[in-house]
């Protein structure tokens, strides 16, 4: 059972890392540091978008509109951290 716990924790950690990379790359694109007309950058952003956007879209449904400020990545990251903590705390140990 501990191996299953470790697998779940690693999946959450990996998704948190992907989310952080997505946040950083969107900032780089918005500040015109990285150009999306580059084919490699476009493909990487497309993959990151497809991985992160479903969870972000779900959270955005329940958040108030704050104008141009999007706090959904922060909320998703904190929720993942909270879920990971709950799993570690309440996982049955033998």
N, C-alpha and C positions, 0 to 999 in steps of 0.2 A: 504493500500500500504506500510505502514511502516513496517508491519510484514514481508512482502516479502523482503524488503530491509534487515531487520535483519537476515532473513534466509540465504540470499545470502552471507552476510558478515560472518556469522557463518560457512558456508560451506567453504569459502575461508580460514578462520582462521583455521579450522580443517585440511584442506589440507596442509596449511603451517606447522602445527604442525607435521603431518605425514611426510612431507618432511624433517623437521629437525631431526626427529627420524631416518629416513632412512639414512641421512647423517652421523649422529653420529654412528649408528650401522655399517655402512660400514667402517668408520675409525677404530672402535674397532676390526672389523674382519681383516682389512688390517694390523693392528699392533699386531695381534695374541693375543689380550686380550680376545676376545670371540671366541669360537670354533664352527664352523658350523656343526660339526659332531653330536652335541647335537640336538636331534630331535625337541625340543621346539624352539631353536634358529633358526634352519633351517626353520621351519614353519612360524615363525614371519618374518624372512627375505624374505621368499617367498611371503607373503602377502604384505609386504612393497614394494617389487620389482614390484609386479603386479599393485600396486596403483601408484607408482611414475615413473616407467620406461617409460610409454607412453608419458608423458609430457617432460621428460628429453630427450628421443630419438628425439622428434620433434624439440627441441631446438638445439640438437647436429648437426642436419642437416645444420643449418645456422651458426654455430660457426666454426672458423678456428681450425685446429688441433694444440693443444698446447703441444703435447707429452703426458706425463703421468699426466698432470694437467687437471682436468675436472672441468670447471667452469659452466657447465650447471645447477647444483642445485642452484647456486647463481643467475643465470639469471632467472630461473623459479621463485625463491622466490621473486626477485625484480619485475618481471612482475605481480605476484599475488598481491603484495603490491600496484603497480601502478594501476592495474585494480580495486582493492578495493577502492583506493582513488578516482578514476574517478567515480565509481558507487555512492559513498557517495556524491561527489560534484555535480553531474548532475542528481541525482534522483529527480523526481518531488515532490515538497512538497506542501501540501495544508494547 
